[in-house]
Amino acid sequence: MKRTSVRINLIIIKNNTIMGQYFKVVNKTKKEYLSPYTFGNGAKMWEIVASGKGVLQGLGLLLAEGHYIDGDETPTHKSLIGRWVGDSITMVGDYAKSELYHKCEKSPYKDISMDVARELYKDSWIGNQKRKYCKEHGTQWFFGDEKDLMLELFPLECHEGDLRQKFDFVEKEQSDE
Protein backbone atom coordinates (compact mmCIF):
# COMPACT_ATOMS: atom_id res chain seq x y z
CA MET A 1 0.00 0.00 0.00
CA LYS A 2 1.36 3.40 -1.01
CA ARG A 3 1.54 5.98 1.78
CA THR A 4 0.72 9.58 1.17
CA SER A 5 2.03 12.30 3.41
CA VAL A 6 0.86 15.84 3.71
CA ARG A 7 3.14 18.60 4.85
CA ILE A 8 1.86 21.96 5.98
CA ASN A 9 4.53 24.63 5.98
CA LEU A 10 3.66 27.55 8.24
CA ILE A 11 6.94 29.39 7.73
CA ILE A 12 7.30 31.96 4.97
CA ILE A 13 9.82 34.59 4.13
CA LYS A 14 8.64 38.16 4.60
CA ASN A 15 11.06 41.01 4.00
CA ASN A 16 13.96 38.50 3.95
CA THR A 17 13.02 37.28 7.45
CA ILE A 18 11.55 33.90 8.28
CA MET A 19 8.23 34.47 10.01
CA GLY A 20 5.69 32.17 11.62
CA GLN A 21 2.00 32.49 11.05
CA TYR A 22 -0.24 33.79 13.85
CA PHE A 23 -3.71 32.39 14.56
CA LYS A 24 -7.04 33.30 16.15
CA VAL A 25 -10.10 31.15 16.86
CA VAL A 26 -12.99 32.66 14.90
CA ASN A 27 -16.73 32.03 15.02
CA LYS A 28 -17.94 32.95 11.53
CA THR A 29 -21.59 32.52 12.51
CA LYS A 30 -21.62 34.95 15.44
CA LYS A 31 -18.74 37.12 14.14
CA GLU A 32 -16.78 36.66 17.36
CA TYR A 33 -13.20 35.57 18.01
CA LEU A 34 -10.74 34.51 20.69
CA SER A 35 -7.23 35.92 20.91
CA PRO A 36 -4.67 33.42 22.25
CA TYR A 37 -2.73 36.21 23.97
CA THR A 38 -5.54 36.91 26.44
CA PHE A 39 -5.24 33.32 27.69
CA GLY A 40 -1.44 33.39 27.98
CA ASN A 41 -0.80 31.44 24.78
CA GLY A 42 1.49 32.39 21.96
CA ALA A 43 -0.38 32.86 18.70
CA LYS A 44 1.53 30.42 16.47
CA MET A 45 -0.38 27.22 15.73
CA TRP A 46 1.91 24.89 17.67
CA GLU A 47 2.06 27.28 20.63
CA ILE A 48 -1.72 27.06 20.84
CA VAL A 49 -2.11 23.33 20.12
CA ALA A 50 0.82 22.03 22.18
CA SER A 51 -0.17 23.77 25.41
CA GLY A 52 -3.66 22.26 25.58
CA LYS A 53 -4.54 25.10 27.93
CA GLY A 54 -5.58 28.70 27.64
CA VAL A 55 -7.46 29.49 24.45
CA LEU A 56 -8.27 25.80 23.90
CA GLN A 57 -9.89 25.68 27.34
CA GLY A 58 -11.89 28.78 26.41
CA LEU A 59 -12.94 27.12 23.16
CA GLY A 60 -14.01 24.01 25.08
CA LEU A 61 -16.14 26.18 27.34
CA LEU A 62 -17.84 27.79 24.32
CA LEU A 63 -18.49 24.39 22.71
CA ALA A 64 -19.84 22.62 25.82
CA GLU A 65 -23.33 21.46 24.90
CA GLY A 66 -25.65 20.35 27.68
CA HIS A 67 -23.98 22.21 30.54
CA TYR A 68 -26.44 23.48 33.12
CA ILE A 69 -25.87 26.03 35.84
CA ASP A 70 -26.82 24.98 39.38
CA GLY A 71 -28.89 22.02 38.13
CA ASP A 72 -31.23 24.26 36.13
CA GLU A 73 -31.84 22.49 32.83
CA THR A 74 -33.17 25.62 31.16
CA PRO A 75 -30.56 26.98 28.73
CA THR A 76 -29.42 30.43 29.75
CA HIS A 77 -27.99 33.17 27.60
CA LYS A 78 -26.34 34.77 30.62
CA SER A 79 -23.54 32.23 30.49
CA LEU A 80 -20.98 31.88 27.73
CA ILE A 81 -20.87 28.12 28.25
CA GLY A 82 -22.13 26.44 25.07
CA ARG A 83 -22.50 29.76 23.24
CA TRP A 84 -20.79 28.46 20.08
CA VAL A 85 -22.49 25.04 19.86
CA GLY A 86 -23.37 24.29 16.22
CA ASP A 87 -21.66 27.40 14.81
CA SER A 88 -19.08 27.60 12.01
CA ILE A 89 -15.73 27.90 13.79
CA THR A 90 -12.20 28.00 12.44
CA MET A 91 -8.66 28.65 13.63
CA VAL A 92 -7.45 31.11 11.01
CA GLY A 93 -3.92 32.33 10.33
CA ASP A 94 -2.83 35.79 9.30
CA TYR A 95 -1.51 34.46 5.96
CA ALA A 96 -4.84 32.85 5.00
CA LYS A 97 -6.16 33.95 1.61
CA SER A 98 -9.59 34.63 3.14
CA GLU A 99 -8.14 37.60 5.07
CA LEU A 100 -10.49 36.55 7.91
CA TYR A 101 -7.71 37.01 10.48
CA HIS A 102 -7.45 40.70 9.56
CA LYS A 103 -11.22 41.16 9.12
CA CYS A 104 -11.58 40.23 12.80
CA GLU A 105 -9.85 43.47 13.74
CA LYS A 106 -12.78 45.40 12.30
CA SER A 107 -16.49 45.59 13.00
CA PRO A 108 -18.76 43.57 13.04
CA TYR A 109 -16.34 41.03 14.62
CA LYS A 110 -16.04 41.15 18.40
CA ASP A 111 -13.20 39.89 20.58
CA ILE A 112 -14.87 37.97 23.44
CA SER A 113 -11.59 36.69 24.91
CA MET A 114 -11.74 38.67 28.17
CA ASP A 115 -15.32 37.57 28.92
CA VAL A 116 -14.51 33.93 28.15
CA ALA A 117 -11.33 34.03 30.27
CA ARG A 118 -13.28 35.52 33.19
CA GLU A 119 -15.81 32.69 32.89
CA LEU A 120 -13.02 30.12 32.62
CA TYR A 121 -11.23 31.36 35.75
CA LYS A 122 -14.47 31.06 37.76
CA ASP A 123 -13.79 27.32 37.69
CA SER A 124 -12.23 26.46 41.04
CA TRP A 125 -9.44 24.26 39.65
CA ILE A 126 -8.40 26.54 36.78
CA GLY A 127 -8.84 29.69 38.88
CA ASN A 128 -6.81 28.22 41.75
CA GLN A 129 -4.00 27.26 39.35
CA LYS A 130 -3.80 30.87 38.09
CA ARG A 131 -4.12 32.25 41.63
CA LYS A 132 -1.24 30.02 42.81
CA TYR A 133 0.93 31.06 39.86
CA CYS A 134 0.26 34.77 40.55
CA LYS A 135 1.13 34.32 44.22
CA GLU A 136 4.44 32.62 43.40
CA HIS A 137 5.57 34.61 40.36
CA GLY A 138 3.62 37.87 40.34
CA THR A 139 2.88 39.55 37.04
CA GLN A 140 6.38 39.54 35.55
CA TRP A 141 5.55 36.99 32.83
CA PHE A 142 2.07 38.28 31.98
CA PHE A 143 1.47 40.88 29.28
CA GLY A 144 -1.40 42.78 27.67
CA ASP A 145 -4.94 41.60 28.36
CA GLU A 146 -3.77 38.60 30.38
CA LYS A 147 -1.89 40.85 32.82
CA ASP A 148 -4.89 43.19 33.14
CA LEU A 149 -7.15 40.21 33.77
CA MET A 150 -4.90 38.69 36.44
CA LEU A 151 -4.72 42.04 38.25
CA GLU A 152 -8.50 42.32 38.07
CA LEU A 153 -9.30 38.78 39.24
CA PHE A 154 -6.41 38.07 41.63
CA PRO A 155 -5.10 41.47 42.80
CA LEU A 156 -3.78 40.35 46.20
CA GLU A 157 -2.03 37.30 44.78
CA CYS A 158 -0.46 39.36 41.96
CA HIS A 159 0.85 42.00 44.37
CA GLU A 160 2.12 39.37 46.80
CA GLY A 161 3.91 37.61 43.94
CA ASP A 162 5.39 40.89 42.67
CA LEU A 163 6.68 41.71 46.18
CA ARG A 164 7.98 38.16 46.56
CA GLN A 165 9.95 38.51 43.29
CA LYS A 166 11.35 41.89 44.34
CA PHE A 167 12.21 40.67 47.85
CA ASP A 168 13.81 37.45 46.58
CA PHE A 169 15.90 39.51 44.11
CA VAL A 170 17.06 41.93 46.85
CA GLU A 171 17.74 39.04 49.23
CA LYS A 172 19.77 37.25 46.53
CA GLU A 173 21.65 40.44 45.70
CA GLN A 174 22.55 40.98 49.39
CA SER A 175 23.69 37.38 49.82
CA ASP A 176 26.00 37.72 46.79
CA GLU A 177 27.87 40.64 48.40
N, C-alpha and C positions, 0 to 999 in steps of 0.2 A: 504494500500500500504506500502510495506517494504522500509524503507529508508536505503540507503547505504552511509556511510561517508568514506572519504579518508583523511588520515592524512599523511602529509609529515614532517618528522623529519629532520631538518637541523643541529641538534646538535649531535656531536659524541665525544667520549672520545679519546684523543690522548695524549700519555705519561701521563696518569692519570689526565689530565686537560680537562675540557669541552671546546670545541672550536666551533665556528660558521664557516659556510662555506662562502667563498668569491667568488664573481661572476664577470664576464666580459661579455660584449655584443660582440658577435663574428659573423662576416660575413664569412661563410664557402666558399661561392662562390668566393669572391674577396680576401680571406685570409687577412682580416683586422679586427681590433677590437677596442673597446672603453673601456678605463679604467675609472671606476667611480670616482677615486681619482682626476683626472684632472678637473672634473666638480664640485668638492666639496662634492661629495657623499661619504658615507661609502661604503664598498664593499659587505656587507652582503645583502642578498636578500631583507629583509624588509627595510633596510636603503635606498636601491635604489627605491623600489616600493612605499614606504610610502611618500617619499618627493615629487614625481611627477615633480621634477625639475632636473636640472643638466644633467646627462647622458641620462635620458628619453627625455629631450628636444633635445639633440643632436641626439638621435635615430629618433625622429620625423622629424627632419630636413633631415636626410638621407633617410627617407621613403616617403617624400613629393613628390608625383607624380603630374605633371601638374603645377608646380611652374615655373613662367617665370620671368626673370630679366628685369626690365624696360620695360615691355610690349612686349618684343621680344619673340615670340612664338617658336623660334628655340631653341631646347634643346642645352645646352652648357655644355661642360665638364670642363669648368673653375670653375664652382661652385660645391660645395659638395651637394647642395640641390638635393634630389632625387637620389643620387648616388647608394643607396642600393635597389631601387625599384625592386621587383621581385626576389631578391636574397634569398638564404637560410641563415637565421639568427637565432641565439640562444643566450640565456643568460645561460652561462655555469659556473658551480661551480668547485672549485678546488678539490672536492672529486669525481667528475664525473668519471665513469669508462673509458670514452673515452680518458681521459688525454688531451682533447682539451685545457683546461685552461692553462696547462703547455706548450703545443705545441705552444701556442701563443707567448711565450717568445722567440721563436726561429724563424729563417727564414724558410719559406717565409712569415710568418705573419707580418703585419705592424700595429703598434699602430698609428691610425689617430686621436686620442683624441685631441691633441693640435690644429690641423687644424680645426676640427669640432667646438671646443670651440671658436676659433677665429671667425669663420663664425657665430656662434650663438650669440656672443656678439656684432656683427655688427648691430643686431636688436636694434632699438632705445629703446624699452621698457625693454628688457632683459639687454642690455648694461647699460642703465641708472640705473637700480636696482643695478647692481654690482658696478657701479661708486659711487652711493650714499652710499652703504655699505662700500666701501673702504674709502670714505671721513669721515665717522663717526667712523669706527673701525680700520682703518689701516690694516696691514697685520698680526696682531697677531694670528688670527684664521685660516689663510691659511697655507698650507704646500705643499711641492713638486712642481709638475708641475702647480698646481693651483696658488700658490704664484708667481712663475715665470711669469705666464701668466698675472696675475693682475698687476704686476710691469711693464710688457711690454705694456699692453693696457691702463692702467690708472695710470701712474707714479705719476703725481701731486696729484691725489686723495689719492693714497696709502701713499705718504709721508706726506700729510696733516693729514691724519688719524693717522699715526704713531706718529707725533708730538702732535696731539690732545690727544692721549692716554698718552703720556709721560707727557705733561703739566697738564692734569687732575689729573694724579697720584701725581705729585709734589705739585699741588695746594691742593689736598686732604690731603697729608702728612703734609703740612704746616698748614692747618686749624686744624689738629688733635693735634698740639703742644700746 
